[in-house]
Amino acid sequence: MKKNIIFKIIALLLIHNINYAQTDGILTFSFNQPQPTSPAPNAGIKCVLGIWIEDNAGNFVKTKRRNIGTSTKDHLPTWAVKSGGTLSNALAAACNVTDATSGATLTSSSTPPAFGARSITWDGKNVVGTVNGTTVADGIYKIWIESSWVDSGSNNHNELISFSFTKGPTAVHLTPTGDTYINNVVLDWAPSLMTAETFNDAQPFAVFYPVPTTGLLSMDVKNEIDTIKIFDLSGKLVYFEEIKAIVNETKQIDLSNLESGNYVVSVSNAKGTSSYEIIKK
């Protein structure tokens, strides 16, 4: 009888730990959105885009990107409802864009442009009201992409797709299959609890700060890094450096000569390449 009680207590403790573990870390998510030919954009080369995080039960966690205009505010209906708004108004004040990159409809001359490479990072935290919240519980999460490029009808979109990963103490590297409109998908979850030994046998990982930066960007190296490349969101290489950075080394990168905007930093070693989105003010 006593043994049964002890086993039940241990089981309850294990369940408690599984449900409430909150591993800190960074998610890096990149993909390509090619310019579609069918249906083709019918109002110039324009694109409405929403990217957000949900838990596996479908609960909204955080918006990472929202690009939409007043004439197309009903073209992110799924994101609008999930973030607190309504089907027909993704520009409503109730829509939560805390910690998100938010701007007008993307065009051929915008930054980023209407179509091409995209990258976002997530710090594993939710939002509380209008401030960045706390690290969420470990478990399965989904990254959603909703997009429209045909300005017709109402409360509609041309693309809605999601990608799942497990947030926890184990590193995750995924290259899931996309579709006609979303491809070259790469997803990396790098927990802060990873040891130096684990990092040394993995593709490169670093933490960048401050973001946004006004010019001087710091990079905390978590495993060996051989090269640093920085691209603007049109895909143009704007910075390149060959280095030999090791675990726990901090390096500073001078971006003061770059224009304000969003950039993608790619760090590489013999195991592969990891990419991160940064913002230069």
Residue pairs with C-beta under 8 A, 6 or more apart in sequence:
18 138
19 137
20 137
21 137
21 138
21 168
21 169
22 134
22 135
22 136
22 137
22 138
23 124
23 135
23 138
23 167
23 168
23 169
23 191
23 192
23 193
24 123
24 124
24 135
24 191
24 192
24 193
25 123
25 124
25 167
25 189
25 190
25 191
25 192
25 193
26 121
26 122
26 123
26 124
26 189
26 190
26 192
26 205
26 207
26 276
27 121
27 122
27 123
27 124
27 143
27 165
27 167
27 187
27 188
27 189
27 190
28 119
28 120
28 121
28 186
28 187
28 188
28 190
28 274
28 275
28 276
29 119
29 120
29 121
29 122
29 143
29 163
29 185
29 186
29 187
29 188
30 117
30 118
30 119
30 120
30 184
30 185
30 186
30 264
30 275
31 117
31 118
31 145
31 178
31 182
31 183
31 184
31 185
31 186
32 116
32 117
32 118
32 182
32 183
32 184
33 47
33 49
33 115
33 116
33 118
33 147
33 181
33 182
34 115
34 116
34 181
34 183
35 41
35 45
35 114
35 115
36 115
36 149
36 158
36 180
36 181
39 149
39 150
39 158
40 150
41 47
41 114
41 149
41 150
42 150
42 151
42 152
43 150
43 151
44 107
44 108
45 107
45 108
45 114
45 115
46 72
46 105
46 106
46 107
46 114
46 149
46 151
47 67
47 105
47 106
47 107
47 114
47 115
47 147
47 148
47 149
48 67
48 68
48 69
48 72
48 75
48 76
48 105
48 106
48 147
48 148
48 149
48 157
49 65
49 66
49 67
49 68
49 76
49 106
49 118
49 145
49 146
49 147
50 63
50 65
50 66
50 67
50 68
50 76
50 78
50 79
50 90
50 144
50 145
50 146
50 147
51 63
51 64
51 65
51 66
51 118
51 120
51 143
51 144
51 145
51 146
52 60
52 61
52 62
52 63
52 64
52 79
52 82
52 83
52 143
52 144
53 60
53 61
53 62
53 63
53 64
53 122
53 141
53 142
53 143
53 144
54 60
54 61
54 82
54 141
54 142
54 144
54 162
55 61
55 136
55 139
55 140
55 141
55 142
56 139
56 140
56 141
56 142
56 164
60 82
60 83
60 84
60 96
61 126
61 127
61 136
61 141
62 96
62 98
62 99
62 100
62 122
62 125
62 126
62 127
63 79
63 83
63 95
63 96
63 97
63 98
63 99
63 100
63 102
64 99
64 100
64 101
64 120
64 122
65 100
65 101
65 102
65 118
65 120
66 76
66 79
66 90
66 95
66 97
66 100
66 101
66 102
66 103
67 102
67 103
67 104
67 105
67 106
68 75
68 76
68 90
68 91
68 104
68 105
69 104
69 105
70 91
71 151
72 105
72 148
72 151
73 88
73 89
73 90
73 91
74 80
74 87
74 88
74 89
74 90
74 154
74 155
74 156
75 90
75 148
75 151
75 156
75 157
76 90
76 146
76 148
76 157
77 87
77 88
77 90
77 155
77 156
77 157
78 144
78 146
78 157
78 160
79 90
79 95
79 144
79 146
80 86
80 87
80 88
80 89
80 90
80 92
80 95
81 87
82 144
83 94
83 95
83 96
83 97
84 92
84 94
84 95
84 96
85 91
85 92
85 94
85 95
86 92
86 94
87 155
88 154
88 155
89 95
96 127
98 127
98 129
98 130
98 131
98 132
99 125
99 127
99 132
101 120
101 262
101 279
103 110
104 110
106 112
106 113
106 114
106 115
107 113
107 114
108 114
111 232
111 233
111 234
111 261
111 262
112 118
112 233
112 234
112 262
113 233
113 234
114 149
116 233
116 234
116 235
117 184
117 231
117 233
117 235
117 264
118 233
119 264
119 275
119 276
119 277
120 277
121 276
121 277
122 143
123 132
123 135
124 135
124 136
124 167
125 132
125 133
125 134
125 135
125 136
126 133
126 134
126 136
127 133
128 134
136 167
138 166
138 167
138 168
138 169
139 166
139 167
139 168
140 164
140 165
140 166
140 167
141 164
141 165
141 166
141 167
142 162
142 163
142 164
143 162
143 163
143 165
143 187
144 160
144 161
144 162
145 159
145 160
145 161
145 162
145 182
146 157
146 159
146 160
147 157
147 158
147 159
147 160
147 181
148 156
148 157
148 158
148 159
149 158
150 158
158 181
159 179
159 181
159 182
161 178
161 179
161 181
161 182
163 174
163 176
163 185
163 187
165 172
165 174
165 187
165 189
166 172
166 189
167 189
168 189
168 191
169 191
169 193
169 194
170 191
171 188
171 189
171 190
171 191
171 194
171 198
171 202
172 187
172 188
172 189
173 186
173 187
173 188
173 202
173 203
173 272
174 185
174 186
174 187
174 188
175 185
175 186
175 187
176 185
176 187
177 185
178 184
178 185
186 275
188 203
188 205
188 274
190 205
190 222
190 274
194 202
194 205
194 222
196 223
196 247
196 248
199 205
199 222
199 223
199 247
200 223
200 224
200 247
201 271
202 223
202 271
203 269
203 271
203 272
203 273
203 274
204 223
204 224
204 225
204 226
204 267
204 268
204 269
204 271
204 272
204 273
204 274
205 222
205 223
205 267
205 274
206 219
206 220
206 221
206 222
206 225
206 245
206 267
206 274
206 276
207 219
207 220
207 222
208 217
208 218
208 219
208 220
208 265
208 276
208 278
209 217
209 218
209 220
210 217
210 218
211 278
211 279
212 278
212 279
212 280
212 281
213 255
213 278
213 279
213 280
213 281
214 256
214 280
214 281
215 254
215 255
215 256
215 280
216 252
216 253
216 254
216 255
216 256
217 252
217 253
217 254
217 255
217 278
218 250
218 251
218 252
218 253
219 228
219 245
219 250
219 251
219 252
219 253
219 267
220 248
220 249
220 250
221 245
221 246
221 247
221 248
221 249
221 250
221 251
222 247
222 248
223 247
223 269
224 244
224 245
224 246
224 247
224 269
225 243
225 245
225 267
225 268
225 269
226 242
226 243
226 244
226 268
226 269
226 270
227 240
227 241
227 242
227 243
227 267
227 268
228 239
228 240
228 241
228 243
228 253
228 265
228 266
228 267
229 237
229 239
229 240
229 265
229 266
229 267
229 268
230 237
230 238
230 239
230 240
230 253
230 255
230 258
230 263
230 264
230 265
230 266
231 237
231 238
231 263
231 264
231 266
232 238
232 261
232 262
232 263
232 264
233 261
233 262
233 263
233 264
238 258
238 263
239 253
239 255
239 258
241 253
243 251
245 251
255 263
255 280
258 280
259 280
260 280
260 281
261 279
261 280
262 277
262 278
262 279
262 280
263 277
263 278
263 279
263 280
264 275
264 276
264 277
264 278
265 275
265 276
265 277
265 278
266 273
266 274
266 275
266 276
267 273
267 274
267 275
267 276
268 274
